[in-house]
Amino acid sequence: MIEVSKKAGDMIKDFMTNRHGPTTVRILLQSC
């Protein structure tokens, strides 16, 4: 669970810095 949280945190940081927008959010929601 902790590893998944870390990965999710990294993905969120990447998506915020790259500003991919709603597309990345949808991918994150679908993977959950």
PyMOL Python script that loads the backbone (N, CA, C, O; Angstrom):
from pymol import cmd

cmd.read_pdbstr("""\
ATOM      1  N   MET A   1       0.844  -1.203   0.000  1.00  0.00           N
ATOM      2  CA  MET A   1       0.000   0.000   0.000  1.00  0.00           C
ATOM      3  C   MET A   1       0.881   1.255   0.000  1.00  0.00           C
ATOM      4  O   MET A   1       0.602   2.219  -0.713  1.00  0.00           O
ATOM      5  N   ILE A   2       1.940   1.231   0.804  1.00  0.00           N
ATOM      6  CA  ILE A   2       2.826   2.394   0.884  1.00  0.00           C
ATOM      7  C   ILE A   2       3.497   2.635  -0.466  1.00  0.00           C
ATOM      8  O   ILE A   2       3.620   3.775  -0.915  1.00  0.00           O
ATOM      9  N   GLU A   3       3.931   1.541  -1.111  1.00  0.00           N
ATOM     10  CA  GLU A   3       4.597   1.689  -2.406  1.00  0.00           C
ATOM     11  C   GLU A   3       3.642   2.310  -3.421  1.00  0.00           C
ATOM     12  O   GLU A   3       4.034   3.173  -4.206  1.00  0.00           O
ATOM     13  N   VAL A   4       2.391   1.867  -3.399  1.00  0.00           N
ATOM     14  CA  VAL A   4       1.401   2.413  -4.331  1.00  0.00           C
ATOM     15  C   VAL A   4       1.202   3.903  -4.074  1.00  0.00           C
ATOM     16  O   VAL A   4       1.089   4.693  -5.011  1.00  0.00           O
ATOM     17  N   SER A   5       1.161   4.280  -2.798  1.00  0.00           N
ATOM     18  CA  SER A   5       0.967   5.691  -2.453  1.00  0.00           C
ATOM     19  C   SER A   5       2.139   6.519  -2.969  1.00  0.00           C
ATOM     20  O   SER A   5       1.946   7.615  -3.495  1.00  0.00           O
ATOM     21  N   LYS A   6       3.353   5.994  -2.819  1.00  0.00           N
ATOM     22  CA  LYS A   6       4.534   6.713  -3.296  1.00  0.00           C
ATOM     23  C   LYS A   6       4.467   6.879  -4.804  1.00  0.00           C
ATOM     24  O   LYS A   6       4.747   7.957  -5.328  1.00  0.00           O
ATOM     25  N   LYS A   7       4.095   5.807  -5.507  1.00  0.00           N
ATOM     26  CA  LYS A   7       3.993   5.879  -6.969  1.00  0.00           C
ATOM     27  C   LYS A   7       2.939   6.899  -7.367  1.00  0.00           C
ATOM     28  O   LYS A   7       3.153   7.699  -8.278  1.00  0.00           O
ATOM     29  N   ALA A   8       1.807   6.869  -6.686  1.00  0.00           N
ATOM     30  CA  ALA A   8       0.727   7.817  -6.993  1.00  0.00           C
ATOM     31  C   ALA A   8       1.213   9.247  -6.756  1.00  0.00           C
ATOM     32  O   ALA A   8       0.927  10.146  -7.547  1.00  0.00           O
ATOM     33  N   GLY A   9       1.941   9.448  -5.671  1.00  0.00           N
ATOM     34  CA  GLY A   9       2.471  10.778  -5.365  1.00  0.00           C
ATOM     35  C   GLY A   9       3.413  11.253  -6.456  1.00  0.00           C
ATOM     36  O   GLY A   9       3.356  12.411  -6.870  1.00  0.00           O
ATOM     37  N   ASP A  10       4.290  10.355  -6.926  1.00  0.00           N
ATOM     38  CA  ASP A  10       5.224  10.714  -7.994  1.00  0.00           C
ATOM     39  C   ASP A  10       4.460  11.064  -9.263  1.00  0.00           C
ATOM     40  O   ASP A  10       4.798  12.028  -9.949  1.00  0.00           O
ATOM     41  N   MET A  11       3.427  10.279  -9.577  1.00  0.00           N
ATOM     42  CA  MET A  11       2.641  10.525 -10.789  1.00  0.00           C
ATOM     43  C   MET A  11       1.932  11.872 -10.691  1.00  0.00           C
ATOM     44  O   MET A  11       1.858  12.619 -11.667  1.00  0.00           O
ATOM     45  N   ILE A  12       1.410  12.171  -9.500  1.00  0.00           N
ATOM     46  CA  ILE A  12       0.720  13.455  -9.304  1.00  0.00           C
ATOM     47  C   ILE A  12       1.709  14.607  -9.480  1.00  0.00           C
ATOM     48  O   ILE A  12       1.388  15.617 -10.105  1.00  0.00           O
ATOM     49  N   LYS A  13       2.907  14.450  -8.927  1.00  0.00           N
ATOM     50  CA  LYS A  13       3.924  15.502  -9.059  1.00  0.00           C
ATOM     51  C   LYS A  13       4.271  15.695 -10.531  1.00  0.00           C
ATOM     52  O   LYS A  13       4.357  16.825 -11.011  1.00  0.00           O
ATOM     53  N   ASP A  14       4.473  14.578 -11.251  1.00  0.00           N
ATOM     54  CA  ASP A  14       4.818  14.665 -12.671  1.00  0.00           C
ATOM     55  C   ASP A  14       3.705  15.354 -13.449  1.00  0.00           C
ATOM     56  O   ASP A  14       3.971  16.204 -14.299  1.00  0.00           O
ATOM     57  N   PHE A  15       2.451  14.986 -13.157  1.00  0.00           N
ATOM     58  CA  PHE A  15       1.321  15.551 -13.905  1.00  0.00           C
ATOM     59  C   PHE A  15       1.151  17.038 -13.586  1.00  0.00           C
ATOM     60  O   PHE A  15       0.726  17.812 -14.443  1.00  0.00           O
ATOM     61  N   MET A  16       1.477  17.432 -12.368  1.00  0.00           N
ATOM     62  CA  MET A  16       1.354  18.847 -11.991  1.00  0.00           C
ATOM     63  C   MET A  16       2.463  19.665 -12.637  1.00  0.00           C
ATOM     64  O   MET A  16       2.228  20.783 -13.096  1.00  0.00           O
ATOM     65  N   THR A  17       3.672  19.109 -12.672  1.00  0.00           N
ATOM     66  CA  THR A  17       4.795  19.849 -13.248  1.00  0.00           C
ATOM     67  C   THR A  17       4.669  19.907 -14.767  1.00  0.00           C
ATOM     68  O   THR A  17       5.007  20.917 -15.384  1.00  0.00           O
ATOM     69  N   ASN A  18       4.184  18.830 -15.363  1.00  0.00           N
ATOM     70  CA  ASN A  18       4.051  18.782 -16.823  1.00  0.00           C
ATOM     71  C   ASN A  18       2.739  19.401 -17.287  1.00  0.00           C
ATOM     72  O   ASN A  18       2.581  19.744 -18.459  1.00  0.00           O
ATOM     73  N   ARG A  19       1.799  19.541 -16.354  1.00  0.00           N
ATOM     74  CA  ARG A  19       0.499  20.147 -16.671  1.00  0.00           C
ATOM     75  C   ARG A  19      -0.191  19.394 -17.795  1.00  0.00           C
ATOM     76  O   ARG A  19      -0.615  19.996 -18.782  1.00  0.00           O
ATOM     77  N   HIS A  20      -0.305  18.080 -17.651  1.00  0.00           N
ATOM     78  CA  HIS A  20      -1.004  17.289 -18.666  1.00  0.00           C
ATOM     79  C   HIS A  20      -2.493  17.585 -18.614  1.00  0.00           C
ATOM     80  O   HIS A  20      -3.174  17.526 -19.638  1.00  0.00           O
ATOM     81  N   GLY A  21      -3.004  17.901 -17.430  1.00  0.00           N
ATOM     82  CA  GLY A  21      -4.408  18.259 -17.316  1.00  0.00           C
ATOM     83  C   GLY A  21      -5.312  17.079 -17.018  1.00  0.00           C
ATOM     84  O   GLY A  21      -4.853  16.056 -16.508  1.00  0.00           O
ATOM     85  N   PRO A  22      -6.601  17.213 -17.333  1.00  0.00           N
ATOM     86  CA  PRO A  22      -7.632  16.216 -17.027  1.00  0.00           C
ATOM     87  C   PRO A  22      -7.291  14.827 -17.546  1.00  0.00           C
ATOM     88  O   PRO A  22      -7.707  13.833 -16.951  1.00  0.00           O
ATOM     89  N   THR A  23      -6.541  14.736 -18.648  1.00  0.00           N
ATOM     90  CA  THR A  23      -6.221  13.425 -19.219  1.00  0.00           C
ATOM     91  C   THR A  23      -5.488  12.570 -18.195  1.00  0.00           C
ATOM     92  O   THR A  23      -5.834  11.405 -17.998  1.00  0.00           O
ATOM     93  N   THR A  24      -4.477  13.139 -17.542  1.00  0.00           N
ATOM     94  CA  THR A  24      -3.716  12.388 -16.542  1.00  0.00           C
ATOM     95  C   THR A  24      -4.611  12.025 -15.368  1.00  0.00           C
ATOM     96  O   THR A  24      -4.509  10.927 -14.820  1.00  0.00           O
ATOM     97  N   VAL A  25      -5.483  12.943 -14.983  1.00  0.00           N
ATOM     98  CA  VAL A  25      -6.392  12.686 -13.861  1.00  0.00           C
ATOM     99  C   VAL A  25      -7.274  11.491 -14.183  1.00  0.00           C
ATOM    100  O   VAL A  25      -7.500  10.635 -13.329  1.00  0.00           O
ATOM    101  N   ARG A  26      -7.772  11.430 -15.415  1.00  0.00           N
ATOM    102  CA  ARG A  26      -8.634  10.315 -15.818  1.00  0.00           C
ATOM    103  C   ARG A  26      -7.855   9.013 -15.748  1.00  0.00           C
ATOM    104  O   ARG A  26      -8.382   7.999 -15.291  1.00  0.00           O
ATOM    105  N   ILE A  27      -6.595   9.031 -16.199  1.00  0.00           N
ATOM    106  CA  ILE A  27      -5.766   7.819 -16.179  1.00  0.00           C
ATOM    107  C   ILE A  27      -5.574   7.362 -14.733  1.00  0.00           C
ATOM    108  O   ILE A  27      -5.667   6.171 -14.437  1.00  0.00           O
ATOM    109  N   LEU A  28      -5.306   8.312 -13.833  1.00  0.00           N
ATOM    110  CA  LEU A  28      -5.102   7.961 -12.425  1.00  0.00           C
ATOM    111  C   LEU A  28      -6.372   7.361 -11.844  1.00  0.00           C
ATOM    112  O   LEU A  28      -6.316   6.378 -11.105  1.00  0.00           O
ATOM    113  N   LEU A  29      -7.520   7.950 -12.178  1.00  0.00           N
ATOM    114  CA  LEU A  29      -8.786   7.445 -11.644  1.00  0.00           C
ATOM    115  C   LEU A  29      -9.066   6.053 -12.184  1.00  0.00           C
ATOM    116  O   LEU A  29      -9.581   5.199 -11.463  1.00  0.00           O
ATOM    117  N   GLN A  30      -8.731   5.818 -13.450  1.00  0.00           N
ATOM    118  CA  GLN A  30      -9.000   4.517 -14.060  1.00  0.00           C
ATOM    119  C   GLN A  30      -8.087   3.454 -13.464  1.00  0.00           C
ATOM    120  O   GLN A  30      -8.510   2.315 -13.271  1.00  0.00           O
ATOM    121  N   SER A  31      -6.824   3.818 -13.166  1.00  0.00           N
ATOM    122  CA  SER A  31      -5.908   2.810 -12.616  1.00  0.00           C
ATOM    123  C   SER A  31      -6.329   2.430 -11.210  1.00  0.00           C
ATOM    124  O   SER A  31      -6.033   1.326 -10.753  1.00  0.00           O
ATOM    125  N   CYS A  32      -7.017   3.329 -10.514  1.00  0.00           N
ATOM    126  CA  CYS A  32      -7.504   2.996  -9.173  1.00  0.00           C
ATOM    127  C   CYS A  32      -8.731   2.125  -9.326  1.00  0.00           C
ATOM    128  O   CYS A  32      -9.324   1.713  -8.329  1.00  0.00           O
TER     129      CYS A  32
END
""", "prot")
cmd.dss("prot")
cmd.show_as("cartoon", "prot")
cmd.util.cbc("prot")
cmd.orient("prot")
